Amino acid sequence: MVCVGIDVAKDKHDCFILSSEGEVLADVFTIENNREGFDTLLQQIRSCTGPTDKIKVGLEATGHYSYNILGFLLEKGMPPYLINPLHTNLYRKSLSLRQTKTDRIDARTIATMLMSDVDLKSYTDTAYHNEELKSLTRYRFDKVSERAKLKQSVSRLVVILFPELEKLVPSLHLASVYAMLSQFPSAKQIAQAHLTHFKAVLSEASKGRYEREKAVEIRDAARRSVGSVMPAKSLELRHTICLIQELDKEIEEVEAEIFAILDTVQSPITTIPGMGPRMGAMILAEVGDFSRFDSPDKLLAYAGLSPSTYQSGKLNATGAYAHMEKRGSRYLRYAIFNATKYVCIWDPTFKAYLAQKRAEGKHYNVAISHAAKKLVRLIYAMQRTGKPYLPA
């Protein structure tokens, strides 16, 4: 066995090669993050190994910095082992009491971990190509978060410019309301608008839902409004609505790409009642290759949904006082929690389970966390068997 530890950075990577007997085959050397550097690494590995040697290459999961070298190693038939940076940090501290951290030490640590940890799972080609779905789902998540902040700004500005409007419409964030505020971004402008033109704008944007009666109601409210006359805020409102509409188009385009990939994956996860394609795609993207996990408990730990354990002397915080670890992928945790809420609405089994936990006196969020663990175990079993969901 030959273990290769790689500490990944933006412009260069530090490498260390160790035999299973603990012999240093190649002390720490640095390669550039380019084709020449990758070829140098490959030559160095081949010069230290024989035809019958098994090669294990490990590196930390450092996001986009490790993506290129992962693809290179997979292309050369050397599936790498991705290691959690938290794991290597704790392992490095266990080797020495000195608080020393350098790239060279990290490369040695990773190689030593490969030699001692037999439970590590190699990074597969499936997981590598799954990165495209992960990129899309995370990009969508960021865009949706950005849009939510802009919607908060719209609500704030409407309170300043036309506070009475919120009680006249089901929501401020309707296409018809945005169309109206884009042309008349204050109570004063609505009050001064010609009724025929104002009605036409409202009717067209609402597809006939709002006619003359609603237009008159809104204009009368605008004439009695206590809203401030602030041209700067009106301009900000128009621009904010424009940004939201642009984000809507971008999110729609991203979702189309996500759905296309999801169709090719043909995962049974979407057969669970209440599991929408958006959250389903995010769960699949964040988990990647389910075969990396020996049990659903390890998948729960990866999502940060397993309870923390703290025991010292007579203190044992593993029962009612244990808190969720909240480590691992925050995107995966977000997707599982949101999917669980809808699954508990649409699936009778999960609905009954949530009601049971609530009857035990648990807070709603705590009860949802229990249902989320149940959902993760279900998803794990479905993905490993490939069978669709069968209601109880």
C-alpha beads as a LAMMPS data file, in Angstrom:
LAMMPS data file: protein, C-alpha beads

392 atoms
391 bonds

1 atom types
1 bond types

-500.0 500.0 xlo xhi
-500.0 500.0 ylo yhi
-500.0 500.0 zlo zhi

Masses

1 110.0

Atoms # bond

1 1 1 0.000 0.000 0.000
2 1 1 1.267 3.465 -0.936
3 1 1 -0.483 6.514 0.524
4 1 1 -0.295 9.929 -1.129
5 1 1 -1.389 12.968 0.871
6 1 1 -2.183 16.197 -0.992
7 1 1 -2.819 19.525 0.699
8 1 1 -4.820 21.538 -1.821
9 1 1 -4.463 25.299 -2.269
10 1 1 -5.437 27.819 -4.926
11 1 1 -2.153 28.056 -6.861
12 1 1 -0.163 25.032 -5.674
13 1 1 -0.533 21.675 -3.922
14 1 1 1.828 20.126 -1.348
15 1 1 2.240 16.350 -1.696
16 1 1 3.712 13.596 0.485
17 1 1 4.107 9.878 -0.311
18 1 1 4.257 7.245 2.418
19 1 1 4.417 3.432 2.332
20 1 1 2.216 1.206 4.480
21 1 1 5.319 0.336 6.544
22 1 1 5.746 4.007 7.444
23 1 1 8.670 4.590 5.055
24 1 1 8.797 8.040 3.476
25 1 1 8.941 7.391 -0.264
26 1 1 8.839 11.074 -1.233
27 1 1 9.159 13.881 1.280
28 1 1 6.901 16.881 0.898
29 1 1 7.151 18.404 -2.578
30 1 1 5.122 21.181 -4.197
31 1 1 3.384 21.096 -7.573
32 1 1 1.712 23.924 -9.454
33 1 1 -2.039 23.846 -9.997
34 1 1 -1.736 23.251 -13.746
35 1 1 -1.222 20.430 -16.244
36 1 1 2.564 20.372 -15.789
37 1 1 2.170 20.137 -12.023
38 1 1 -0.350 17.317 -12.283
39 1 1 1.944 15.386 -14.641
40 1 1 4.810 15.879 -12.165
41 1 1 2.669 14.378 -9.402
42 1 1 1.770 11.398 -11.584
43 1 1 5.431 10.762 -12.472
44 1 1 6.445 10.989 -8.815
45 1 1 3.757 8.496 -7.775
46 1 1 4.773 6.046 -10.507
47 1 1 8.435 6.323 -9.566
48 1 1 7.585 5.364 -5.970
49 1 1 5.282 2.435 -6.750
50 1 1 5.444 -0.925 -8.435
51 1 1 2.915 -2.612 -10.728
52 1 1 1.336 -4.570 -7.842
53 1 1 1.168 -1.714 -5.344
54 1 1 -2.194 -0.358 -4.313
55 1 1 -2.283 3.441 -4.379
56 1 1 -4.456 5.574 -2.101
57 1 1 -4.517 9.300 -2.822
58 1 1 -6.183 11.539 -0.253
59 1 1 -7.009 15.229 -0.082
60 1 1 -9.237 17.500 1.935
61 1 1 -12.678 18.507 0.675
62 1 1 -11.822 22.121 -0.146
63 1 1 -14.601 22.964 -2.566
64 1 1 -13.739 24.318 -6.002
65 1 1 -9.967 24.355 -5.399
66 1 1 -9.844 20.534 -5.434
67 1 1 -12.205 20.014 -8.369
68 1 1 -9.550 20.014 -11.133
69 1 1 -7.143 17.636 -9.447
70 1 1 -10.033 15.303 -8.582
71 1 1 -10.913 15.081 -12.270
72 1 1 -7.263 14.422 -13.171
73 1 1 -6.888 11.595 -10.640
74 1 1 -10.136 9.943 -11.756
75 1 1 -9.007 10.203 -15.375
76 1 1 -5.751 8.408 -14.487
77 1 1 -7.569 5.570 -12.731
78 1 1 -6.697 6.604 -9.173
79 1 1 -9.999 7.290 -7.347
80 1 1 -9.061 9.721 -4.555
81 1 1 -10.277 9.810 -0.971
82 1 1 -11.936 13.033 0.139
83 1 1 -11.396 13.789 3.825
84 1 1 -13.360 16.228 5.955
85 1 1 -11.050 19.152 6.957
86 1 1 -12.453 18.951 10.487
87 1 1 -11.326 15.329 10.630
88 1 1 -7.773 16.148 9.551
89 1 1 -7.640 19.093 11.956
90 1 1 -8.559 16.895 14.922
91 1 1 -6.197 14.155 13.749
92 1 1 -3.299 16.618 13.422
93 1 1 -3.902 17.937 16.946
94 1 1 -3.929 14.393 18.303
95 1 1 -0.412 13.829 16.967
96 1 1 1.181 16.775 18.773
97 1 1 0.431 19.176 21.602
98 1 1 1.996 22.023 19.645
99 1 1 -0.472 24.192 17.745
100 1 1 1.400 23.963 14.467
101 1 1 -0.301 24.018 11.078
102 1 1 1.424 24.301 7.723
103 1 1 0.676 22.957 4.275
104 1 1 3.604 20.541 4.569
105 1 1 2.317 19.167 7.869
106 1 1 -1.188 18.821 6.432
107 1 1 0.106 16.752 3.506
108 1 1 1.863 14.403 5.961
109 1 1 -1.269 14.217 8.124
110 1 1 -3.490 13.243 5.201
111 1 1 -1.096 10.488 4.111
112 1 1 -0.916 9.138 7.679
113 1 1 -4.720 9.186 7.945
114 1 1 -5.017 7.173 4.720
115 1 1 -2.710 4.557 6.177
116 1 1 -4.568 4.286 9.507
117 1 1 -8.229 4.795 8.563
118 1 1 -9.615 1.755 6.744
119 1 1 -13.202 3.042 6.721
120 1 1 -12.602 5.867 4.242
121 1 1 -14.608 5.637 1.010
122 1 1 -13.054 6.603 -2.312
123 1 1 -14.427 9.463 -4.368
124 1 1 -16.240 7.954 -7.346
125 1 1 -16.738 9.106 -10.904
126 1 1 -20.476 9.324 -10.145
127 1 1 -19.823 11.833 -7.381
128 1 1 -17.535 13.860 -9.667
129 1 1 -20.177 14.243 -12.392
130 1 1 -22.767 14.980 -9.705
131 1 1 -20.938 18.263 -9.105
132 1 1 -22.868 19.872 -11.972
133 1 1 -26.170 19.251 -10.210
134 1 1 -24.668 20.477 -6.943
135 1 1 -23.454 23.674 -8.608
136 1 1 -26.899 24.350 -10.049
137 1 1 -28.809 23.667 -6.822
138 1 1 -26.445 25.813 -4.752
139 1 1 -26.588 28.584 -7.342
140 1 1 -30.377 28.471 -7.210
141 1 1 -30.275 28.552 -3.399
142 1 1 -28.142 31.702 -3.469
143 1 1 -30.406 33.363 -6.047
144 1 1 -33.542 32.548 -4.052
145 1 1 -31.914 33.943 -0.895
146 1 1 -30.963 37.097 -2.789
147 1 1 -34.518 37.454 -4.079
148 1 1 -35.945 37.026 -0.562
149 1 1 -33.833 39.942 0.688
150 1 1 -35.030 42.118 -2.181
151 1 1 -38.639 41.244 -1.380
152 1 1 -38.050 42.402 2.177
153 1 1 -36.822 45.693 0.746
154 1 1 -40.010 46.014 -1.322
155 1 1 -42.132 45.492 1.794
156 1 1 -40.103 48.108 3.666
157 1 1 -40.406 50.671 0.877
158 1 1 -44.157 50.131 0.454
159 1 1 -44.638 50.821 4.173
160 1 1 -42.968 54.189 3.611
161 1 1 -44.591 55.129 0.297
162 1 1 -48.050 53.502 0.428
163 1 1 -48.670 51.669 3.757
164 1 1 -52.375 51.077 3.053
165 1 1 -51.663 48.937 -0.030
166 1 1 -50.749 45.807 1.931
167 1 1 -54.342 45.438 3.209
168 1 1 -55.830 45.816 -0.274
169 1 1 -54.027 42.915 -1.975
170 1 1 -53.384 39.264 -0.953
171 1 1 -49.620 39.822 -1.203
172 1 1 -47.297 42.624 -2.215
173 1 1 -45.257 40.136 -4.238
174 1 1 -47.732 39.494 -7.041
175 1 1 -47.017 40.191 -10.707
176 1 1 -49.953 42.613 -10.824
177 1 1 -48.732 44.572 -7.789
178 1 1 -45.189 44.723 -9.149
179 1 1 -46.477 45.978 -12.514
180 1 1 -48.509 48.673 -10.778
181 1 1 -45.647 49.794 -8.513
182 1 1 -43.177 49.809 -11.402
183 1 1 -45.247 52.523 -13.127
184 1 1 -46.661 54.213 -10.023
185 1 1 -44.110 53.705 -7.208
186 1 1 -45.868 55.877 -4.593
187 1 1 -49.330 56.690 -3.275
188 1 1 -49.145 60.178 -4.746
189 1 1 -48.459 58.873 -8.270
190 1 1 -51.322 56.363 -8.001
191 1 1 -53.652 59.104 -6.764
192 1 1 -52.769 61.313 -9.731
193 1 1 -53.004 58.507 -12.305
194 1 1 -55.754 58.520 -14.955
195 1 1 -58.253 55.837 -13.936
196 1 1 -58.533 54.303 -17.416
197 1 1 -54.778 53.890 -17.750
198 1 1 -54.380 52.710 -14.154
199 1 1 -57.153 50.106 -14.611
200 1 1 -55.580 48.888 -17.879
201 1 1 -52.201 48.354 -16.193
202 1 1 -53.750 46.481 -13.271
203 1 1 -56.068 44.372 -15.436
204 1 1 -53.371 43.323 -17.905
205 1 1 -50.861 42.382 -15.218
206 1 1 -53.455 40.396 -13.233
207 1 1 -54.831 38.731 -16.393
208 1 1 -58.279 40.169 -15.794
209 1 1 -58.493 39.356 -12.109
210 1 1 -58.424 43.009 -11.033
211 1 1 -60.855 45.235 -12.923
212 1 1 -62.296 48.725 -12.464
213 1 1 -63.616 48.093 -8.941
214 1 1 -60.176 47.155 -7.562
215 1 1 -58.532 50.029 -9.446
216 1 1 -60.958 52.522 -7.908
217 1 1 -60.445 51.015 -4.442
218 1 1 -56.638 51.296 -4.668
219 1 1 -56.724 54.818 -6.118
220 1 1 -59.142 56.021 -3.417
221 1 1 -56.885 54.542 -0.756
222 1 1 -53.894 56.273 -2.352
223 1 1 -55.690 59.641 -2.199
224 1 1 -56.227 59.172 1.560
225 1 1 -52.789 57.640 2.163
226 1 1 -50.343 58.912 4.765
227 1 1 -47.448 57.618 2.655
228 1 1 -44.410 59.845 2.315
229 1 1 -43.527 61.607 -0.913
230 1 1 -39.896 60.604 -1.380
231 1 1 -38.658 60.407 -5.010
232 1 1 -35.466 58.641 -3.914
233 1 1 -37.436 55.834 -2.246
234 1 1 -39.739 55.595 -5.289
235 1 1 -36.702 55.153 -7.532
236 1 1 -35.299 52.494 -5.194
237 1 1 -38.632 50.652 -5.263
238 1 1 -38.742 50.588 -9.073
239 1 1 -35.170 49.334 -9.317
240 1 1 -35.708 46.693 -6.616
241 1 1 -38.759 45.320 -8.446
242 1 1 -36.747 45.229 -11.665
243 1 1 -34.004 43.214 -9.933
244 1 1 -36.568 40.754 -8.550
245 1 1 -38.061 40.225 -12.008
246 1 1 -34.602 39.568 -13.451
247 1 1 -33.907 37.073 -10.675
248 1 1 -37.217 35.335 -11.413
249 1 1 -36.068 34.746 -14.989
250 1 1 -32.650 33.494 -13.878
251 1 1 -34.127 31.129 -11.279
252 1 1 -36.569 29.771 -13.851
253 1 1 -33.697 29.074 -16.253
254 1 1 -31.615 27.367 -13.559
255 1 1 -34.570 25.236 -12.490
256 1 1 -35.082 24.086 -16.072
257 1 1 -31.485 22.793 -16.104
258 1 1 -31.966 21.113 -12.714
259 1 1 -35.137 19.355 -13.865
260 1 1 -33.399 18.161 -17.046
261 1 1 -30.588 16.551 -15.022
262 1 1 -33.096 15.099 -12.561
263 1 1 -34.903 13.409 -15.447
264 1 1 -31.695 11.659 -16.502
265 1 1 -30.920 10.554 -12.935
266 1 1 -34.372 8.929 -12.531
267 1 1 -34.153 8.812 -8.755
268 1 1 -37.030 7.251 -6.773
269 1 1 -36.784 10.075 -4.241
270 1 1 -39.377 12.161 -6.081
271 1 1 -42.000 9.409 -5.601
272 1 1 -42.262 10.371 -1.914
273 1 1 -45.442 12.454 -1.438
274 1 1 -44.511 16.083 -0.788
275 1 1 -40.932 15.688 -2.067
276 1 1 -40.671 18.336 -4.769
277 1 1 -38.058 18.237 -7.536
278 1 1 -36.208 21.276 -6.153
279 1 1 -35.541 19.861 -2.684
280 1 1 -35.144 16.354 -4.092
281 1 1 -32.464 17.555 -6.507
282 1 1 -30.639 19.411 -3.727
283 1 1 -30.607 16.310 -1.505
284 1 1 -29.282 14.137 -4.342
285 1 1 -26.682 16.756 -5.273
286 1 1 -25.350 17.199 -1.738
287 1 1 -25.209 13.487 -0.926
288 1 1 -23.798 12.440 -4.289
289 1 1 -22.952 8.739 -4.244
290 1 1 -25.071 7.038 -1.564
291 1 1 -22.760 4.008 -1.619
292 1 1 -20.188 6.127 0.230
293 1 1 -22.277 5.663 3.382
294 1 1 -22.472 2.259 5.075
295 1 1 -25.608 3.152 7.002
296 1 1 -28.252 5.889 7.225
297 1 1 -26.734 6.959 10.541
298 1 1 -23.555 7.984 8.714
299 1 1 -25.652 9.922 6.242
300 1 1 -27.372 11.657 9.175
301 1 1 -23.975 12.573 10.596
302 1 1 -22.888 13.913 7.197
303 1 1 -25.962 16.145 7.140
304 1 1 -25.302 17.286 10.710
305 1 1 -28.627 15.866 11.905
306 1 1 -27.265 13.416 14.470
307 1 1 -27.374 14.420 18.170
308 1 1 -24.144 15.513 19.801
309 1 1 -22.726 13.436 22.645
310 1 1 -21.036 14.874 25.724
311 1 1 -20.212 12.744 28.755
312 1 1 -17.832 13.606 31.550
313 1 1 -18.049 12.107 35.026
314 1 1 -21.673 12.211 36.142
315 1 1 -22.650 14.602 33.360
316 1 1 -24.189 12.808 30.416
317 1 1 -25.760 15.097 27.783
318 1 1 -26.894 12.366 25.421
319 1 1 -30.581 12.348 26.282
320 1 1 -33.053 15.184 26.325
321 1 1 -30.293 17.771 26.573
322 1 1 -28.363 16.706 23.473
323 1 1 -28.222 19.249 20.675
324 1 1 -28.010 18.638 16.959
325 1 1 -24.425 18.712 15.683
326 1 1 -25.212 21.029 12.732
327 1 1 -21.982 20.111 10.967
328 1 1 -21.562 18.995 7.400
329 1 1 -23.486 20.404 4.454
330 1 1 -25.815 23.245 5.465
331 1 1 -27.433 22.967 2.022
332 1 1 -28.279 19.313 2.651
333 1 1 -29.638 20.122 6.103
334 1 1 -31.773 22.932 4.659
335 1 1 -33.169 20.704 1.889
336 1 1 -33.994 17.833 4.243
337 1 1 -35.761 20.084 6.746
338 1 1 -37.824 21.865 4.105
339 1 1 -38.716 18.610 2.346
340 1 1 -39.733 17.048 5.674
341 1 1 -42.264 19.808 6.348
342 1 1 -44.077 19.091 3.089
343 1 1 -43.766 15.308 3.375
344 1 1 -45.404 15.529 6.816
345 1 1 -48.320 17.319 5.176
346 1 1 -48.849 15.011 2.198
347 1 1 -47.878 11.562 3.488
348 1 1 -50.202 9.988 6.121
349 1 1 -47.399 7.984 7.779
350 1 1 -45.165 10.990 8.318
351 1 1 -48.151 13.140 9.282
352 1 1 -49.064 10.649 12.027
353 1 1 -45.430 10.445 13.174
354 1 1 -45.208 14.233 13.480
355 1 1 -48.488 14.318 15.416
356 1 1 -47.146 11.632 17.761
357 1 1 -44.017 13.653 18.528
358 1 1 -46.093 16.795 19.077
359 1 1 -48.359 14.842 21.445
360 1 1 -45.249 13.914 23.445
361 1 1 -44.818 17.635 24.145
362 1 1 -41.997 18.289 21.678
363 1 1 -41.646 21.698 20.026
364 1 1 -42.610 21.777 16.338
365 1 1 -39.004 22.175 15.172
366 1 1 -37.851 19.314 17.411
367 1 1 -40.664 17.111 16.100
368 1 1 -39.693 18.012 12.519
369 1 1 -36.081 17.045 13.271
370 1 1 -37.281 13.576 14.352
371 1 1 -39.335 13.270 11.163
372 1 1 -36.301 14.446 9.162
373 1 1 -34.228 11.567 10.532
374 1 1 -36.992 9.156 9.572
375 1 1 -37.060 10.684 6.074
376 1 1 -33.283 10.341 5.676
377 1 1 -33.480 6.635 6.525
378 1 1 -36.264 6.218 3.976
379 1 1 -34.316 8.068 1.257
380 1 1 -31.197 6.019 2.010
381 1 1 -33.093 2.728 1.622
382 1 1 -34.815 3.876 -1.578
383 1 1 -31.578 5.056 -3.190
384 1 1 -29.734 1.872 -2.324
385 1 1 -32.512 -0.383 -3.652
386 1 1 -33.781 1.851 -6.450
387 1 1 -37.381 1.067 -5.524
388 1 1 -40.093 3.775 -5.528
389 1 1 -41.978 4.811 -2.415
390 1 1 -44.821 2.551 -1.337
391 1 1 -47.320 4.085 1.115
392 1 1 -47.972 2.101 4.285

Bonds

1 1 1 2
2 1 2 3
3 1 3 4
4 1 4 5
5 1 5 6
6 1 6 7
7 1 7 8
8 1 8 9
9 1 9 10
10 1 10 11
11 1 11 12
12 1 12 13
13 1 13 14
14 1 14 15
15 1 15 16
16 1 16 17
17 1 17 18
18 1 18 19
19 1 19 20
20 1 20 21
21 1 21 22
22 1 22 23
23 1 23 24
24 1 24 25
25 1 25 26
26 1 26 27
27 1 27 28
28 1 28 29
29 1 29 30
30 1 30 31
31 1 31 32
32 1 32 33
33 1 33 34
34 1 34 35
35 1 35 36
36 1 36 37
37 1 37 38
38 1 38 39
39 1 39 40
40 1 40 41
41 1 41 42
42 1 42 43
43 1 43 44
44 1 44 45
45 1 45 46
46 1 46 47
47 1 47 48
48 1 48 49
49 1 49 50
50 1 50 51
51 1 51 52
52 1 52 53
53 1 53 54
54 1 54 55
55 1 55 56
56 1 56 57
57 1 57 58
58 1 58 59
59 1 59 60
60 1 60 61
61 1 61 62
62 1 62 63
63 1 63 64
64 1 64 65
65 1 65 66
66 1 66 67
67 1 67 68
68 1 68 69
69 1 69 70
70 1 70 71
71 1 71 72
72 1 72 73
73 1 73 74
74 1 74 75
75 1 75 76
76 1 76 77
77 1 77 78
78 1 78 79
79 1 79 80
80 1 80 81
81 1 81 82
82 1 82 83
83 1 83 84
84 1 84 85
85 1 85 86
86 1 86 87
87 1 87 88
88 1 88 89
89 1 89 90
90 1 90 91
91 1 91 92
92 1 92 93
93 1 93 94
94 1 94 95
95 1 95 96
96 1 96 97
97 1 97 98
98 1 98 99
99 1 99 100
100 1 100 101
101 1 101 102
102 1 102 103
103 1 103 104
104 1 104 105
105 1 105 106
106 1 106 107
107 1 107 108
108 1 108 109
109 1 109 110
110 1 110 111
111 1 111 112
112 1 112 113
113 1 113 114
114 1 114 115
115 1 115 116
116 1 116 117
117 1 117 118
118 1 118 119
119 1 119 120
120 1 120 121
121 1 121 122
122 1 122 123
123 1 123 124
124 1 124 125
125 1 125 126
126 1 126 127
127 1 127 128
128 1 128 129
129 1 129 130
130 1 130 131
131 1 131 132
132 1 132 133
133 1 133 134
134 1 134 135
135 1 135 136
136 1 136 137
137 1 137 138
138 1 138 139
139 1 139 140
140 1 140 141
141 1 141 142
142 1 142 143
143 1 143 144
144 1 144 145
145 1 145 146
146 1 146 147
147 1 147 148
148 1 148 149
149 1 149 150
150 1 150 151
151 1 151 152
152 1 152 153
153 1 153 154
154 1 154 155
155 1 155 156
156 1 156 157
157 1 157 158
158 1 158 159
159 1 159 160
160 1 160 161
161 1 161 162
162 1 162 163
163 1 163 164
164 1 164 165
165 1 165 166
166 1 166 167
167 1 167 168
168 1 168 169
169 1 169 170
170 1 170 171
171 1 171 172
172 1 172 173
173 1 173 174
174 1 174 175
175 1 175 176
176 1 176 177
177 1 177 178
178 1 178 179
179 1 179 180
180 1 180 181
181 1 181 182
182 1 182 183
183 1 183 184
184 1 184 185
185 1 185 186
186 1 186 187
187 1 187 188
188 1 188 189
189 1 189 190
190 1 190 191
191 1 191 192
192 1 192 193
193 1 193 194
194 1 194 195
195 1 195 196
196 1 196 197
197 1 197 198
198 1 198 199
199 1 199 200
200 1 200 201
201 1 201 202
202 1 202 203
203 1 203 204
204 1 204 205
205 1 205 206
206 1 206 207
207 1 207 208
208 1 208 209
209 1 209 210
210 1 210 211
211 1 211 212
212 1 212 213
213 1 213 214
214 1 214 215
215 1 215 216
216 1 216 217
217 1 217 218
218 1 218 219
219 1 219 220
220 1 220 221
221 1 221 222
222 1 222 223
223 1 223 224
224 1 224 225
225 1 225 226
226 1 226 227
227 1 227 228
228 1 228 229
229 1 229 230
230 1 230 231
231 1 231 232
232 1 232 233
233 1 233 234
234 1 234 235
235 1 235 236
236 1 236 237
237 1 237 238
238 1 238 239
239 1 239 240
240 1 240 241
241 1 241 242
242 1 242 243
243 1 243 244
244 1 244 245
245 1 245 246
246 1 246 247
247 1 247 248
248 1 248 249
249 1 249 250
250 1 250 251
251 1 251 252
252 1 252 253
253 1 253 254
254 1 254 255
255 1 255 256
256 1 256 257
257 1 257 258
258 1 258 259
259 1 259 260
260 1 260 261
261 1 261 262
262 1 262 263
263 1 263 264
264 1 264 265
265 1 265 266
266 1 266 267
267 1 267 268
268 1 268 269
269 1 269 270
270 1 270 271
271 1 271 272
272 1 272 273
273 1 273 274
274 1 274 275
275 1 275 276
276 1 276 277
277 1 277 278
278 1 278 279
279 1 279 280
280 1 280 281
281 1 281 282
282 1 282 283
283 1 283 284
284 1 284 285
285 1 285 286
286 1 286 287
287 1 287 288
288 1 288 289
289 1 289 290
290 1 290 291
291 1 291 292
292 1 292 293
293 1 293 294
294 1 294 295
295 1 295 296
296 1 296 297
297 1 297 298
298 1 298 299
299 1 299 300
300 1 300 301
301 1 301 302
302 1 302 303
303 1 303 304
304 1 304 305
305 1 305 306
306 1 306 307
307 1 307 308
308 1 308 309
309 1 309 310
310 1 310 311
311 1 311 312
312 1 312 313
313 1 313 314
314 1 314 315
315 1 315 316
316 1 316 317
317 1 317 318
318 1 318 319
319 1 319 320
320 1 320 321
321 1 321 322
322 1 322 323
323 1 323 324
324 1 324 325
325 1 325 326
326 1 326 327
327 1 327 328
328 1 328 329
329 1 329 330
330 1 330 331
331 1 331 332
332 1 332 333
333 1 333 334
334 1 334 335
335 1 335 336
336 1 336 337
337 1 337 338
338 1 338 339
339 1 339 340
340 1 340 341
341 1 341 342
342 1 342 343
343 1 343 344
344 1 344 345
345 1 345 346
346 1 346 347
347 1 347 348
348 1 348 349
349 1 349 350
350 1 350 351
351 1 351 352
352 1 352 353
353 1 353 354
354 1 354 355
355 1 355 356
356 1 356 357
357 1 357 358
358 1 358 359
359 1 359 360
360 1 360 361
361 1 361 362
362 1 362 363
363 1 363 364
364 1 364 365
365 1 365 366
366 1 366 367
367 1 367 368
368 1 368 369
369 1 369 370
370 1 370 371
371 1 371 372
372 1 372 373
373 1 373 374
374 1 374 375
375 1 375 376
376 1 376 377
377 1 377 378
378 1 378 379
379 1 379 380
380 1 380 381
381 1 381 382
382 1 382 383
383 1 383 384
384 1 384 385
385 1 385 386
386 1 386 387
387 1 387 388
388 1 388 389
389 1 389 390
390 1 390 391
391 1 391 392
